[in-house]
Amino acid sequence: MNNDITISSPDFPRISYSKQGNGEVLMLLHGFPENHELWKPVLPTLSQKYTVISPDLPGSGNSTLDQENITIEEMAEAVIAIVKAEKIEKMVLAGHSMGGYISLAFAEKYPSYLKGLSLIHSTATSDDEEKKTKRQKSVALIRKGGKEAFIREMVPNLFAERFRKENKAIIATQTERGMMLSENSMIAFYNAMMNRTDRTAILRNANYPIQMIIGKEEKLAPMDVLIGQAAMADISFISVFEDSLHMSMIEQPDRLASDLINFTDYCFSR
Ligand code: MLT
């Protein structure tokens, strides 16, 4: 999967993204600690139907980030830079986890570009105090040189237990990918996520459909809370993945691709 296009914007000297397929635009934003390669298992199916754009968010993959501080809103500016470079008028935006937080920030500032918004293992609420304290501890660990320990502990826990036990090679690949992020980027992303605001109002006010992809054992927020968020929107699609935790694009790629296609088709048919 080539990360074939590079642009720059006033805020970001290098934003890389992959563009595959033809037709209406589906943009996929990866989460933490990832890059655009996260979407590899679903890309062949999705790109048969749509123009699929998958960026490396600033500080991930081939996209640069020099500072230790960035906000979720600033990352949404990298998304609009791509939208403008590609002259996209309408798209469905799908964000995985941290990518979902960025998608919501994009929806807040640039709603007119959206035909639909898909939150994949993500939440519209902000971090509670317990989560913030946990993140601060992780930042302190990374600053002390504990990046590798942090990633080795974190990544396997993103997967459902059975998948993790049966797919050690995949977990190892994911862990290696996480390790490619610099300390700077990790700290910047953790600070950005910790400081993000509640965006449930985006779901309540959306004049486009919302999709919620939820792992049954999701740890980010309990399933009933996420279903409650989906119910805030006028039109929502809810998918509960029994056998996935936080990584359905890897744990159940065929089902995720199929649910994304159902949703995207519906959004563009309205
Ligand atoms: C992610 O997958 O992007 C992160 O785990 C999200 C988070 O830490 O809130």
Residues whose N, C-alpha, C, O or C-beta is under 5 A from the ligand:
A	BS01	MLT	G31 F32 H96 S97 M98 G99
